[in-house]
Amino acid sequence: MHLEIITPDKKVFEGEVTSAVFPGVNGAFEVLNNHAPLISTLDFGPVRVTSASGTQFFNIDGGVVEVLDNKIVVLAEAVLS
């Protein structure tokens, strides 16, 4: 799957991933390959990204995620360090 994490300031991450876990407003959820189309609001919390090179975490301050045809786009309010 292809994942992009974008803030109003910059593109934080772009690459191929095997899974991604998001902090949804109604609880965390995971997206795997061939996931059904989805649009969801995101809460404050960590996004866990797993790829062939390992696992990375991005702490976001809310936003929206869209999943469609093995492409994930996260529009985050901010990514906190």
mmJSON file of the N, C-alpha and C atoms, coordinates in Angstrom:
{"data_MODEL":{"atom_site":{
"group_PDB":["ATOM","ATOM","ATOM","ATOM","ATOM","ATOM","ATOM","ATOM","ATOM","ATOM","ATOM","ATOM","ATOM","ATOM","ATOM","ATOM","ATOM","ATOM","ATOM","ATOM","ATOM","ATOM","ATOM","ATOM","ATOM","ATOM","ATOM","ATOM","ATOM","ATOM","ATOM","ATOM","ATOM","ATOM","ATOM","ATOM","ATOM","ATOM","ATOM","ATOM","ATOM","ATOM","ATOM","ATOM","ATOM","ATOM","ATOM","ATOM","ATOM","ATOM","ATOM","ATOM","ATOM","ATOM","ATOM","ATOM","ATOM","ATOM","ATOM","ATOM","ATOM","ATOM","ATOM","ATOM","ATOM","ATOM","ATOM","ATOM","ATOM","ATOM","ATOM","ATOM","ATOM","ATOM","ATOM","ATOM","ATOM","ATOM","ATOM","ATOM","ATOM","ATOM","ATOM","ATOM","ATOM","ATOM","ATOM","ATOM","ATOM","ATOM","ATOM","ATOM","ATOM","ATOM","ATOM","ATOM","ATOM","ATOM","ATOM","ATOM","ATOM","ATOM","ATOM","ATOM","ATOM","ATOM","ATOM","ATOM","ATOM","ATOM","ATOM","ATOM","ATOM","ATOM","ATOM","ATOM","ATOM","ATOM","ATOM","ATOM","ATOM","ATOM","ATOM","ATOM","ATOM","ATOM","ATOM","ATOM","ATOM","ATOM","ATOM","ATOM","ATOM","ATOM","ATOM","ATOM","ATOM","ATOM","ATOM","ATOM","ATOM","ATOM","ATOM","ATOM","ATOM","ATOM","ATOM","ATOM","ATOM","ATOM","ATOM","ATOM","ATOM","ATOM","ATOM","ATOM","ATOM","ATOM","ATOM","ATOM","ATOM","ATOM","ATOM","ATOM","ATOM","ATOM","ATOM","ATOM","ATOM","ATOM","ATOM","ATOM","ATOM","ATOM","ATOM","ATOM","ATOM","ATOM","ATOM","ATOM","ATOM","ATOM","ATOM","ATOM","ATOM","ATOM","ATOM","ATOM","ATOM","ATOM","ATOM","ATOM","ATOM","ATOM","ATOM","ATOM","ATOM","ATOM","ATOM","ATOM","ATOM","ATOM","ATOM","ATOM","ATOM","ATOM","ATOM","ATOM","ATOM","ATOM","ATOM","ATOM","ATOM","ATOM","ATOM","ATOM","ATOM","ATOM","ATOM","ATOM","ATOM","ATOM","ATOM","ATOM","ATOM","ATOM","ATOM","ATOM","ATOM","ATOM","ATOM","ATOM","ATOM","ATOM","ATOM","ATOM","ATOM","ATOM","ATOM","ATOM","ATOM","ATOM","ATOM"],
"id":[1,2,3,4,5,6,7,8,9,10,11,12,13,14,15,16,17,18,19,20,21,22,23,24,25,26,27,28,29,30,31,32,33,34,35,36,37,38,39,40,41,42,43,44,45,46,47,48,49,50,51,52,53,54,55,56,57,58,59,60,61,62,63,64,65,66,67,68,69,70,71,72,73,74,75,76,77,78,79,80,81,82,83,84,85,86,87,88,89,90,91,92,93,94,95,96,97,98,99,100,101,102,103,104,105,106,107,108,109,110,111,112,113,114,115,116,117,118,119,120,121,122,123,124,125,126,127,128,129,130,131,132,133,134,135,136,137,138,139,140,141,142,143,144,145,146,147,148,149,150,151,152,153,154,155,156,157,158,159,160,161,162,163,164,165,166,167,168,169,170,171,172,173,174,175,176,177,178,179,180,181,182,183,184,185,186,187,188,189,190,191,192,193,194,195,196,197,198,199,200,201,202,203,204,205,206,207,208,209,210,211,212,213,214,215,216,217,218,219,220,221,222,223,224,225,226,227,228,229,230,231,232,233,234,235,236,237,238,239,240,241,242,243],
"type_symbol":["N","C","C","N","C","C","N","C","C","N","C","C","N","C","C","N","C","C","N","C","C","N","C","C","N","C","C","N","C","C","N","C","C","N","C","C","N","C","C","N","C","C","N","C","C","N","C","C","N","C","C","N","C","C","N","C","C","N","C","C","N","C","C","N","C","C","N","C","C","N","C","C","N","C","C","N","C","C","N","C","C","N","C","C","N","C","C","N","C","C","N","C","C","N","C","C","N","C","C","N","C","C","N","C","C","N","C","C","N","C","C","N","C","C","N","C","C","N","C","C","N","C","C","N","C","C","N","C","C","N","C","C","N","C","C","N","C","C","N","C","C","N","C","C","N","C","C","N","C","C","N","C","C","N","C","C","N","C","C","N","C","C","N","C","C","N","C","C","N","C","C","N","C","C","N","C","C","N","C","C","N","C","C","N","C","C","N","C","C","N","C","C","N","C","C","N","C","C","N","C","C","N","C","C","N","C","C","N","C","C","N","C","C","N","C","C","N","C","C","N","C","C","N","C","C","N","C","C","N","C","C","N","C","C","N","C","C","N","C","C","N","C","C"],
"label_atom_id":["N","CA","C","N","CA","C","N","CA","C","N","CA","C","N","CA","C","N","CA","C","N","CA","C","N","CA","C","N","CA","C","N","CA","C","N","CA","C","N","CA","C","N","CA","C","N","CA","C","N","CA","C","N","CA","C","N","CA","C","N","CA","C","N","CA","C","N","CA","C","N","CA","C","N","CA","C","N","CA","C","N","CA","C","N","CA","C","N","CA","C","N","CA","C","N","CA","C","N","CA","C","N","CA","C","N","CA","C","N","CA","C","N","CA","C","N","CA","C","N","CA","C","N","CA","C","N","CA","C","N","CA","C","N","CA","C","N","CA","C","N","CA","C","N","CA","C","N","CA","C","N","CA","C","N","CA","C","N","CA","C","N","CA","C","N","CA","C","N","CA","C","N","CA","C","N","CA","C","N","CA","C","N","CA","C","N","CA","C","N","CA","C","N","CA","C","N","CA","C","N","CA","C","N","CA","C","N","CA","C","N","CA","C","N","CA","C","N","CA","C","N","CA","C","N","CA","C","N","CA","C","N","CA","C","N","CA","C","N","CA","C","N","CA","C","N","CA","C","N","CA","C","N","CA","C","N","CA","C","N","CA","C","N","CA","C","N","CA","C","N","CA","C","N","CA","C","N","CA","C","N","CA","C"],
"label_alt_id":[null,null,null,null,null,null,null,null,null,null,null,null,null,null,null,null,null,null,null,null,null,null,null,null,null,null,null,null,null,null,null,null,null,null,null,null,null,null,null,null,null,null,null,null,null,null,null,null,null,null,null,null,null,null,null,null,null,null,null,null,null,null,null,null,null,null,null,null,null,null,null,null,null,null,null,null,null,null,null,null,null,null,null,null,null,null,null,null,null,null,null,null,null,null,null,null,null,null,null,null,null,null,null,null,null,null,null,null,null,null,null,null,null,null,null,null,null,null,null,null,null,null,null,null,null,null,null,null,null,null,null,null,null,null,null,null,null,null,null,null,null,null,null,null,null,null,null,null,null,null,null,null,null,null,null,null,null,null,null,null,null,null,null,null,null,null,null,null,null,null,null,null,null,null,null,null,null,null,null,null,null,null,null,null,null,null,null,null,null,null,null,null,null,null,null,null,null,null,null,null,null,null,null,null,null,null,null,null,null,null,null,null,null,null,null,null,null,null,null,null,null,null,null,null,null,null,null,null,null,null,null,null,null,null,null,null,null,null,null,null,null,null,null],
"label_comp_id":["MET","MET","MET","HIS","HIS","HIS","LEU","LEU","LEU","GLU","GLU","GLU","ILE","ILE","ILE","ILE","ILE","ILE","THR","THR","THR","PRO","PRO","PRO","ASP","ASP","ASP","LYS","LYS","LYS","LYS","LYS","LYS","VAL","VAL","VAL","PHE","PHE","PHE","GLU","GLU","GLU","GLY","GLY","GLY","GLU","GLU","GLU","VAL","VAL","VAL","THR","THR","THR","SER","SER","SER","ALA","ALA","ALA","VAL","VAL","VAL","PHE","PHE","PHE","PRO","PRO","PRO","GLY","GLY","GLY","VAL","VAL","VAL","ASN","ASN","ASN","GLY","GLY","GLY","ALA","ALA","ALA","PHE","PHE","PHE","GLU","GLU","GLU","VAL","VAL","VAL","LEU","LEU","LEU","ASN","ASN","ASN","ASN","ASN","ASN","HIS","HIS","HIS","ALA","ALA","ALA","PRO","PRO","PRO","LEU","LEU","LEU","ILE","ILE","ILE","SER","SER","SER","THR","THR","THR","LEU","LEU","LEU","ASP","ASP","ASP","PHE","PHE","PHE","GLY","GLY","GLY","PRO","PRO","PRO","VAL","VAL","VAL","ARG","ARG","ARG","VAL","VAL","VAL","THR","THR","THR","SER","SER","SER","ALA","ALA","ALA","SER","SER","SER","GLY","GLY","GLY","THR","THR","THR","GLN","GLN","GLN","PHE","PHE","PHE","PHE","PHE","PHE","ASN","ASN","ASN","ILE","ILE","ILE","ASP","ASP","ASP","GLY","GLY","GLY","GLY","GLY","GLY","VAL","VAL","VAL","VAL","VAL","VAL","GLU","GLU","GLU","VAL","VAL","VAL","LEU","LEU","LEU","ASP","ASP","ASP","ASN","ASN","ASN","LYS","LYS","LYS","ILE","ILE","ILE","VAL","VAL","VAL","VAL","VAL","VAL","LEU","LEU","LEU","ALA","ALA","ALA","GLU","GLU","GLU","ALA","ALA","ALA","VAL","VAL","VAL","LEU","LEU","LEU","SER","SER","SER"],
"label_asym_id":["A","A","A","A","A","A","A","A","A","A","A","A","A","A","A","A","A","A","A","A","A","A","A","A","A","A","A","A","A","A","A","A","A","A","A","A","A","A","A","A","A","A","A","A","A","A","A","A","A","A","A","A","A","A","A","A","A","A","A","A","A","A","A","A","A","A","A","A","A","A","A","A","A","A","A","A","A","A","A","A","A","A","A","A","A","A","A","A","A","A","A","A","A","A","A","A","A","A","A","A","A","A","A","A","A","A","A","A","A","A","A","A","A","A","A","A","A","A","A","A","A","A","A","A","A","A","A","A","A","A","A","A","A","A","A","A","A","A","A","A","A","A","A","A","A","A","A","A","A","A","A","A","A","A","A","A","A","A","A","A","A","A","A","A","A","A","A","A","A","A","A","A","A","A","A","A","A","A","A","A","A","A","A","A","A","A","A","A","A","A","A","A","A","A","A","A","A","A","A","A","A","A","A","A","A","A","A","A","A","A","A","A","A","A","A","A","A","A","A","A","A","A","A","A","A","A","A","A","A","A","A","A","A","A","A","A","A","A","A","A","A","A","A"],
"label_entity_id":["1","1","1","1","1","1","1","1","1","1","1","1","1","1","1","1","1","1","1","1","1","1","1","1","1","1","1","1","1","1","1","1","1","1","1","1","1","1","1","1","1","1","1","1","1","1","1","1","1","1","1","1","1","1","1","1","1","1","1","1","1","1","1","1","1","1","1","1","1","1","1","1","1","1","1","1","1","1","1","1","1","1","1","1","1","1","1","1","1","1","1","1","1","1","1","1","1","1","1","1","1","1","1","1","1","1","1","1","1","1","1","1","1","1","1","1","1","1","1","1","1","1","1","1","1","1","1","1","1","1","1","1","1","1","1","1","1","1","1","1","1","1","1","1","1","1","1","1","1","1","1","1","1","1","1","1","1","1","1","1","1","1","1","1","1","1","1","1","1","1","1","1","1","1","1","1","1","1","1","1","1","1","1","1","1","1","1","1","1","1","1","1","1","1","1","1","1","1","1","1","1","1","1","1","1","1","1","1","1","1","1","1","1","1","1","1","1","1","1","1","1","1","1","1","1","1","1","1","1","1","1","1","1","1","1","1","1","1","1","1","1","1","1"],
"label_seq_id":[1,1,1,2,2,2,3,3,3,4,4,4,5,5,5,6,6,6,7,7,7,8,8,8,9,9,9,10,10,10,11,11,11,12,12,12,13,13,13,14,14,14,15,15,15,16,16,16,17,17,17,18,18,18,19,19,19,20,20,20,21,21,21,22,22,22,23,23,23,24,24,24,25,25,25,26,26,26,27,27,27,28,28,28,29,29,29,30,30,30,31,31,31,32,32,32,33,33,33,34,34,34,35,35,35,36,36,36,37,37,37,38,38,38,39,39,39,40,40,40,41,41,41,42,42,42,43,43,43,44,44,44,45,45,45,46,46,46,47,47,47,48,48,48,49,49,49,50,50,50,51,51,51,52,52,52,53,53,53,54,54,54,55,55,55,56,56,56,57,57,57,58,58,58,59,59,59,60,60,60,61,61,61,62,62,62,63,63,63,64,64,64,65,65,65,66,66,66,67,67,67,68,68,68,69,69,69,70,70,70,71,71,71,72,72,72,73,73,73,74,74,74,75,75,75,76,76,76,77,77,77,78,78,78,79,79,79,80,80,80,81,81,81],
"pdbx_PDB_ins_code":[null,null,null,null,null,null,null,null,null,null,null,null,null,null,null,null,null,null,null,null,null,null,null,null,null,null,null,null,null,null,null,null,null,null,null,null,null,null,null,null,null,null,null,null,null,null,null,null,null,null,null,null,null,null,null,null,null,null,null,null,null,null,null,null,null,null,null,null,null,null,null,null,null,null,null,null,null,null,null,null,null,null,null,null,null,null,null,null,null,null,null,null,null,null,null,null,null,null,null,null,null,null,null,null,null,null,null,null,null,null,null,null,null,null,null,null,null,null,null,null,null,null,null,null,null,null,null,null,null,null,null,null,null,null,null,null,null,null,null,null,null,null,null,null,null,null,null,null,null,null,null,null,null,null,null,null,null,null,null,null,null,null,null,null,null,null,null,null,null,null,null,null,null,null,null,null,null,null,null,null,null,null,null,null,null,null,null,null,null,null,null,null,null,null,null,null,null,null,null,null,null,null,null,null,null,null,null,null,null,null,null,null,null,null,null,null,null,null,null,null,null,null,null,null,null,null,null,null,null,null,null,null,null,null,null,null,null,null,null,null,null,null,null],
"Cartn_x":[0.843,0.0,0.889,0.359,1.091,0.479,1.3,0.836,1.478,0.644,1.13,0.57,1.429,1.004,1.37,0.336,0.517,-0.034,0.696,0.216,0.06,-0.529,-0.606,0.769,1.805,3.147,3.976,3.847,4.745,4.231,4.878,4.629,5.571,5.015,5.802,6.33,5.508,5.905,5.268,6.02,5.472,6.241,5.511,6.18,5.248,5.818,5.072,5.062,3.896,3.746,2.969,3.14,2.375,1.169,1.23,0.073,0.226,-0.913,-0.914,-2.034,-1.733,-2.721,-2.96,-4.244,-4.63,-5.438,-5.307,-6.108,-7.453,-8.428,-9.745,-10.448,-11.421,-12.135,-12.958,-13.307,-14.046,-13.162,-11.841,-10.907,-9.937,-8.837,-7.798,-8.274,-7.781,-8.096,-6.894,-6.813,-5.672,-6.131,-5.28,-5.529,-4.464,-4.923,-4.037,-4.278,-3.492,-3.622,-5.042,-5.567,-6.91,-8.032,-7.807,-8.839,-9.993,-11.185,-12.352,-12.175,-12.785,-12.699,-13.216,-12.553,-12.85,-12.44,-13.274,-12.898,-13.239,-12.287,-12.508,-11.801,-12.378,-11.702,-10.737,-9.664,-8.621,-8.523,-8.173,-7.999,-6.508,-6.191,-4.808,-4.252,-3.051,-2.44,-1.429,-0.894,0.157,-0.403,0.252,0.028,1.205,0.931,1.991,2.053,3.208,3.413,4.417,4.032,4.927,5.257,6.553,7.012,8.095,8.661,9.713,10.935,11.132,12.304,12.055,10.839,10.566,9.311,9.2,8.031,8.405,7.554,7.74,6.468,6.606,5.47,5.454,4.258,4.055,2.919,3.194,2.15,1.428,0.138,-0.63,-1.59,-1.986,-2.915,-4.256,-4.818,-6.106,-5.958,-7.051,-7.046,-8.062,-7.8,-8.698,-7.846,-8.375,-7.689,-8.645,-8.092,-8.853,-8.106,-8.836,-8.277,-9.048,-8.34,-8.99,-7.977,-8.304,-7.462,-6.008,-5.805,-4.467,-3.63,-4.296,-3.619,-4.25,-3.391,-3.842,-3.313,-4.209,-3.81,-4.265,-3.333,-3.634,-3.419,-4.47,-4.366,-4.399,-3.236,-3.109,-3.062,-3.674,-3.599,-2.141,-1.418,0.002,0.619,1.909,2.669,3.604,3.422,4.172,5.476,6.517,7.811,7.963],
"Cartn_y":[-1.174,0.0,1.238,2.28,3.549,4.485,5.069,5.958,7.33,8.364,9.738,10.355,11.017,11.797,13.242,14.089,15.469,16.406,17.478,18.543,19.799,20.866,22.104,22.658,22.284,22.812,21.991,20.642,19.807,18.368,17.592,16.162,15.497,14.805,14.223,12.839,12.065,10.702,10.338,9.604,9.008,7.733,6.627,5.374,4.187,3.027,1.772,1.184,0.74,0.176,-1.131,-1.966,-3.216,-3.083,-2.147,-1.868,-0.487,0.053,1.351,1.339,1.825,1.899,3.374,3.759,5.152,5.373,6.567,6.9,7.514,6.674,7.176,7.81,8.68,9.335,8.337,7.193,6.148,4.963,5.145,4.075,3.821,3.176,2.888,1.838,1.934,0.934,0.739,-0.453,-0.821,-0.963,-0.548,-0.69,-1.611,-2.661,-3.618,-3.567,-4.306,-4.36,-4.775,-4.177,-4.453,-4.108,-3.116,-2.659,-2.032,-2.136,-1.499,0.014,0.704,2.171,2.763,3.831,4.371,5.839,6.639,7.995,8.112,8.595,8.679,9.898,10.451,11.513,10.883,11.592,11.09,11.977,11.363,12.046,12.271,12.959,13.115,11.738,11.407,10.136,9.664,8.465,7.951,7.23,7.442,6.644,5.686,4.376,3.369,2.866,3.015,2.629,1.494,0.368,-0.777,-0.976,-1.018,-1.245,-2.316,-2.601,-3.609,-3.212,-1.902,-1.442,-1.317,-1.599,-1.539,-0.749,-0.344,0.378,1.805,2.749,4.157,4.667,5.686,6.305,7.796,8.319,9.743,10.173,11.096,11.603,12.744,12.545,13.563,14.27,15.456,16.258,16.349,15.188,15.143,15.252,14.966,15.055,14.13,13.766,12.919,11.913,10.686,9.676,9.167,8.938,8.338,7.103,6.001,4.747,4.39,4.215,3.874,3.205,2.009,1.285,1.157,0.713,0.512,1.782,2.938,4.206,4.861,5.27,5.902,7.325,8.283,9.679,10.188,10.671,11.259,12.755,13.523,14.967,15.299,15.555,15.768,17.26,17.635,19.024,19.408,18.515,18.72,17.39,17.253,16.093,16.611,16.086,16.559,15.777,16.438,15.751,15.129],
"Cartn_z":[0.0,0.0,0.0,-0.553,-0.589,0.448,1.319,2.38,2.241,2.409,2.482,3.752,4.532,5.695,5.404,5.345,4.923,5.996,6.294,7.175,6.314,6.861,6.079,5.694,6.443,6.194,5.214,5.293,4.498,4.404,3.547,3.455,4.449,5.449,6.531,6.164,5.441,5.09,3.762,2.934,1.716,1.45,1.269,0.973,1.012,0.718,0.718,2.122,2.581,3.92,3.837,4.872,4.947,5.856,6.821,7.677,8.292,8.721,9.403,10.435,11.642,12.723,13.026,13.071,13.228,14.498,15.117,16.305,15.896,15.578,15.203,16.387,16.135,17.235,18.04,17.461,18.175,18.543,18.504,18.841,17.703,18.034,17.052,16.052,14.817,13.798,12.89,12.3,11.453,10.008,9.092,7.663,7.094,6.421,5.76,4.255,3.503,2.055,1.656,0.597,0.063,1.036,1.885,2.822,2.044,2.59,1.975,1.966,0.997,0.976,2.292,2.743,4.064,4.13,4.806,5.195,6.661,7.483,8.923,9.494,10.564,11.297,12.289,12.553,13.449,14.677,15.788,17.062,17.305,18.379,18.818,19.178,18.718,19.083,18.064,18.292,17.404,16.174,15.043,13.84,13.769,13.761,13.665,12.23,11.606,10.211,10.172,9.565,9.432,7.955,7.661,6.287,6.315,5.163,5.068,5.898,6.103,6.852,8.358,8.818,10.251,10.576,11.847,12.332,12.705,12.313,12.647,13.314,14.17,14.83,14.511,14.237,14.008,14.931,15.851,16.751,16.061,15.786,15.083,16.037,15.638,16.437,15.703,15.37,14.683,13.185,12.476,11.026,10.404,9.145,8.359,7.595,7.436,6.628,5.555,4.355,3.261,2.792,2.636,2.119,0.855,-0.259,-1.523,-2.443,-2.903,-3.87,-3.415,-2.171,-1.605,-1.558,-1.489,-1.278,-0.051,0.893,2.128,2.148,2.363,2.482,3.838,4.645,5.943,5.849,6.122,6.216,7.697,8.272,9.706,10.022,11.146,11.606,11.86,12.526,12.812,13.19,12.975,13.462,14.522,15.739,16.889,17.023,17.472,17.617,18.98],
"occupancy":[1.0,1.0,1.0,1.0,1.0,1.0,1.0,1.0,1.0,1.0,1.0,1.0,1.0,1.0,1.0,1.0,1.0,1.0,1.0,1.0,1.0,1.0,1.0,1.0,1.0,1.0,1.0,1.0,1.0,1.0,1.0,1.0,1.0,1.0,1.0,1.0,1.0,1.0,1.0,1.0,1.0,1.0,1.0,1.0,1.0,1.0,1.0,1.0,1.0,1.0,1.0,1.0,1.0,1.0,1.0,1.0,1.0,1.0,1.0,1.0,1.0,1.0,1.0,1.0,1.0,1.0,1.0,1.0,1.0,1.0,1.0,1.0,1.0,1.0,1.0,1.0,1.0,1.0,1.0,1.0,1.0,1.0,1.0,1.0,1.0,1.0,1.0,1.0,1.0,1.0,1.0,1.0,1.0,1.0,1.0,1.0,1.0,1.0,1.0,1.0,1.0,1.0,1.0,1.0,1.0,1.0,1.0,1.0,1.0,1.0,1.0,1.0,1.0,1.0,1.0,1.0,1.0,1.0,1.0,1.0,1.0,1.0,1.0,1.0,1.0,1.0,1.0,1.0,1.0,1.0,1.0,1.0,1.0,1.0,1.0,1.0,1.0,1.0,1.0,1.0,1.0,1.0,1.0,1.0,1.0,1.0,1.0,1.0,1.0,1.0,1.0,1.0,1.0,1.0,1.0,1.0,1.0,1.0,1.0,1.0,1.0,1.0,1.0,1.0,1.0,1.0,1.0,1.0,1.0,1.0,1.0,1.0,1.0,1.0,1.0,1.0,1.0,1.0,1.0,1.0,1.0,1.0,1.0,1.0,1.0,1.0,1.0,1.0,1.0,1.0,1.0,1.0,1.0,1.0,1.0,1.0,1.0,1.0,1.0,1.0,1.0,1.0,1.0,1.0,1.0,1.0,1.0,1.0,1.0,1.0,1.0,1.0,1.0,1.0,1.0,1.0,1.0,1.0,1.0,1.0,1.0,1.0,1.0,1.0,1.0,1.0,1.0,1.0,1.0,1.0,1.0,1.0,1.0,1.0,1.0,1.0,1.0,1.0,1.0,1.0,1.0,1.0,1.0],
"B_iso_or_equiv":[0.0,0.0,0.0,0.0,0.0,0.0,0.0,0.0,0.0,0.0,0.0,0.0,0.0,0.0,0.0,0.0,0.0,0.0,0.0,0.0,0.0,0.0,0.0,0.0,0.0,0.0,0.0,0.0,0.0,0.0,0.0,0.0,0.0,0.0,0.0,0.0,0.0,0.0,0.0,0.0,0.0,0.0,0.0,0.0,0.0,0.0,0.0,0.0,0.0,0.0,0.0,0.0,0.0,0.0,0.0,0.0,0.0,0.0,0.0,0.0,0.0,0.0,0.0,0.0,0.0,0.0,0.0,0.0,0.0,0.0,0.0,0.0,0.0,0.0,0.0,0.0,0.0,0.0,0.0,0.0,0.0,0.0,0.0,0.0,0.0,0.0,0.0,0.0,0.0,0.0,0.0,0.0,0.0,0.0,0.0,0.0,0.0,0.0,0.0,0.0,0.0,0.0,0.0,0.0,0.0,0.0,0.0,0.0,0.0,0.0,0.0,0.0,0.0,0.0,0.0,0.0,0.0,0.0,0.0,0.0,0.0,0.0,0.0,0.0,0.0,0.0,0.0,0.0,0.0,0.0,0.0,0.0,0.0,0.0,0.0,0.0,0.0,0.0,0.0,0.0,0.0,0.0,0.0,0.0,0.0,0.0,0.0,0.0,0.0,0.0,0.0,0.0,0.0,0.0,0.0,0.0,0.0,0.0,0.0,0.0,0.0,0.0,0.0,0.0,0.0,0.0,0.0,0.0,0.0,0.0,0.0,0.0,0.0,0.0,0.0,0.0,0.0,0.0,0.0,0.0,0.0,0.0,0.0,0.0,0.0,0.0,0.0,0.0,0.0,0.0,0.0,0.0,0.0,0.0,0.0,0.0,0.0,0.0,0.0,0.0,0.0,0.0,0.0,0.0,0.0,0.0,0.0,0.0,0.0,0.0,0.0,0.0,0.0,0.0,0.0,0.0,0.0,0.0,0.0,0.0,0.0,0.0,0.0,0.0,0.0,0.0,0.0,0.0,0.0,0.0,0.0,0.0,0.0,0.0,0.0,0.0,0.0,0.0,0.0,0.0,0.0,0.0,0.0],
"pdbx_formal_charge":[null,null,null,null,null,null,null,null,null,null,null,null,null,null,null,null,null,null,null,null,null,null,null,null,null,null,null,null,null,null,null,null,null,null,null,null,null,null,null,null,null,null,null,null,null,null,null,null,null,null,null,null,null,null,null,null,null,null,null,null,null,null,null,null,null,null,null,null,null,null,null,null,null,null,null,null,null,null,null,null,null,null,null,null,null,null,null,null,null,null,null,null,null,null,null,null,null,null,null,null,null,null,null,null,null,null,null,null,null,null,null,null,null,null,null,null,null,null,null,null,null,null,null,null,null,null,null,null,null,null,null,null,null,null,null,null,null,null,null,null,null,null,null,null,null,null,null,null,null,null,null,null,null,null,null,null,null,null,null,null,null,null,null,null,null,null,null,null,null,null,null,null,null,null,null,null,null,null,null,null,null,null,null,null,null,null,null,null,null,null,null,null,null,null,null,null,null,null,null,null,null,null,null,null,null,null,null,null,null,null,null,null,null,null,null,null,null,null,null,null,null,null,null,null,null,null,null,null,null,null,null,null,null,null,null,null,null,null,null,null,null,null,null],
"auth_seq_id":[1,1,1,2,2,2,3,3,3,4,4,4,5,5,5,6,6,6,7,7,7,8,8,8,9,9,9,10,10,10,11,11,11,12,12,12,13,13,13,14,14,14,15,15,15,16,16,16,17,17,17,18,18,18,19,19,19,20,20,20,21,21,21,22,22,22,23,23,23,24,24,24,25,25,25,26,26,26,27,27,27,28,28,28,29,29,29,30,30,30,31,31,31,32,32,32,33,33,33,34,34,34,35,35,35,36,36,36,37,37,37,38,38,38,39,39,39,40,40,40,41,41,41,42,42,42,43,43,43,44,44,44,45,45,45,46,46,46,47,47,47,48,48,48,49,49,49,50,50,50,51,51,51,52,52,52,53,53,53,54,54,54,55,55,55,56,56,56,57,57,57,58,58,58,59,59,59,60,60,60,61,61,61,62,62,62,63,63,63,64,64,64,65,65,65,66,66,66,67,67,67,68,68,68,69,69,69,70,70,70,71,71,71,72,72,72,73,73,73,74,74,74,75,75,75,76,76,76,77,77,77,78,78,78,79,79,79,80,80,80,81,81,81],
"auth_comp_id":["MET","MET","MET","HIS","HIS","HIS","LEU","LEU","LEU","GLU","GLU","GLU","ILE","ILE","ILE","ILE","ILE","ILE","THR","THR","THR","PRO","PRO","PRO","ASP","ASP","ASP","LYS","LYS","LYS","LYS","LYS","LYS","VAL","VAL","VAL","PHE","PHE","PHE","GLU","GLU","GLU","GLY","GLY","GLY","GLU","GLU","GLU","VAL","VAL","VAL","THR","THR","THR","SER","SER","SER","ALA","ALA","ALA","VAL","VAL","VAL","PHE","PHE","PHE","PRO","PRO","PRO","GLY","GLY","GLY","VAL","VAL","VAL","ASN","ASN","ASN","GLY","GLY","GLY","ALA","ALA","ALA","PHE","PHE","PHE","GLU","GLU","GLU","VAL","VAL","VAL","LEU","LEU","LEU","ASN","ASN","ASN","ASN","ASN","ASN","HIS","HIS","HIS","ALA","ALA","ALA","PRO","PRO","PRO","LEU","LEU","LEU","ILE","ILE","ILE","SER","SER","SER","THR","THR","THR","LEU","LEU","LEU","ASP","ASP","ASP","PHE","PHE","PHE","GLY","GLY","GLY","PRO","PRO","PRO","VAL","VAL","VAL","ARG","ARG","ARG","VAL","VAL","VAL","THR","THR","THR","SER","SER","SER","ALA","ALA","ALA","SER","SER","SER","GLY","GLY","GLY","THR","THR","THR","GLN","GLN","GLN","PHE","PHE","PHE","PHE","PHE","PHE","ASN","ASN","ASN","ILE","ILE","ILE","ASP","ASP","ASP","GLY","GLY","GLY","GLY","GLY","GLY","VAL","VAL","VAL","VAL","VAL","VAL","GLU","GLU","GLU","VAL","VAL","VAL","LEU","LEU","LEU","ASP","ASP","ASP","ASN","ASN","ASN","LYS","LYS","LYS","ILE","ILE","ILE","VAL","VAL","VAL","VAL","VAL","VAL","LEU","LEU","LEU","ALA","ALA","ALA","GLU","GLU","GLU","ALA","ALA","ALA","VAL","VAL","VAL","LEU","LEU","LEU","SER","SER","SER"],
"auth_asym_id":["A","A","A","A","A","A","A","A","A","A","A","A","A","A","A","A","A","A","A","A","A","A","A","A","A","A","A","A","A","A","A","A","A","A","A","A","A","A","A","A","A","A","A","A","A","A","A","A","A","A","A","A","A","A","A","A","A","A","A","A","A","A","A","A","A","A","A","A","A","A","A","A","A","A","A","A","A","A","A","A","A","A","A","A","A","A","A","A","A","A","A","A","A","A","A","A","A","A","A","A","A","A","A","A","A","A","A","A","A","A","A","A","A","A","A","A","A","A","A","A","A","A","A","A","A","A","A","A","A","A","A","A","A","A","A","A","A","A","A","A","A","A","A","A","A","A","A","A","A","A","A","A","A","A","A","A","A","A","A","A","A","A","A","A","A","A","A","A","A","A","A","A","A","A","A","A","A","A","A","A","A","A","A","A","A","A","A","A","A","A","A","A","A","A","A","A","A","A","A","A","A","A","A","A","A","A","A","A","A","A","A","A","A","A","A","A","A","A","A","A","A","A","A","A","A","A","A","A","A","A","A","A","A","A","A","A","A","A","A","A","A","A","A"],
"auth_atom_id":["N","CA","C","N","CA","C","N","CA","C","N","CA","C","N","CA","C","N","CA","C","N","CA","C","N","CA","C","N","CA","C","N","CA","C","N","CA","C","N","CA","C","N","CA","C","N","CA","C","N","CA","C","N","CA","C","N","CA","C","N","CA","C","N","CA","C","N","CA","C","N","CA","C","N","CA","C","N","CA","C","N","CA","C","N","CA","C","N","CA","C","N","CA","C","N","CA","C","N","CA","C","N","CA","C","N","CA","C","N","CA","C","N","CA","C","N","CA","C","N","CA","C","N","CA","C","N","CA","C","N","CA","C","N","CA","C","N","CA","C","N","CA","C","N","CA","C","N","CA","C","N","CA","C","N","CA","C","N","CA","C","N","CA","C","N","CA","C","N","CA","C","N","CA","C","N","CA","C","N","CA","C","N","CA","C","N","CA","C","N","CA","C","N","CA","C","N","CA","C","N","CA","C","N","CA","C","N","CA","C","N","CA","C","N","CA","C","N","CA","C","N","CA","C","N","CA","C","N","CA","C","N","CA","C","N","CA","C","N","CA","C","N","CA","C","N","CA","C","N","CA","C","N","CA","C","N","CA","C","N","CA","C","N","CA","C","N","CA","C","N","CA","C","N","CA","C","N","CA","C","N","CA","C"],
"pdbx_PDB_model_num":[1,1,1,1,1,1,1,1,1,1,1,1,1,1,1,1,1,1,1,1,1,1,1,1,1,1,1,1,1,1,1,1,1,1,1,1,1,1,1,1,1,1,1,1,1,1,1,1,1,1,1,1,1,1,1,1,1,1,1,1,1,1,1,1,1,1,1,1,1,1,1,1,1,1,1,1,1,1,1,1,1,1,1,1,1,1,1,1,1,1,1,1,1,1,1,1,1,1,1,1,1,1,1,1,1,1,1,1,1,1,1,1,1,1,1,1,1,1,1,1,1,1,1,1,1,1,1,1,1,1,1,1,1,1,1,1,1,1,1,1,1,1,1,1,1,1,1,1,1,1,1,1,1,1,1,1,1,1,1,1,1,1,1,1,1,1,1,1,1,1,1,1,1,1,1,1,1,1,1,1,1,1,1,1,1,1,1,1,1,1,1,1,1,1,1,1,1,1,1,1,1,1,1,1,1,1,1,1,1,1,1,1,1,1,1,1,1,1,1,1,1,1,1,1,1,1,1,1,1,1,1,1,1,1,1,1,1,1,1,1,1,1,1]
}}}
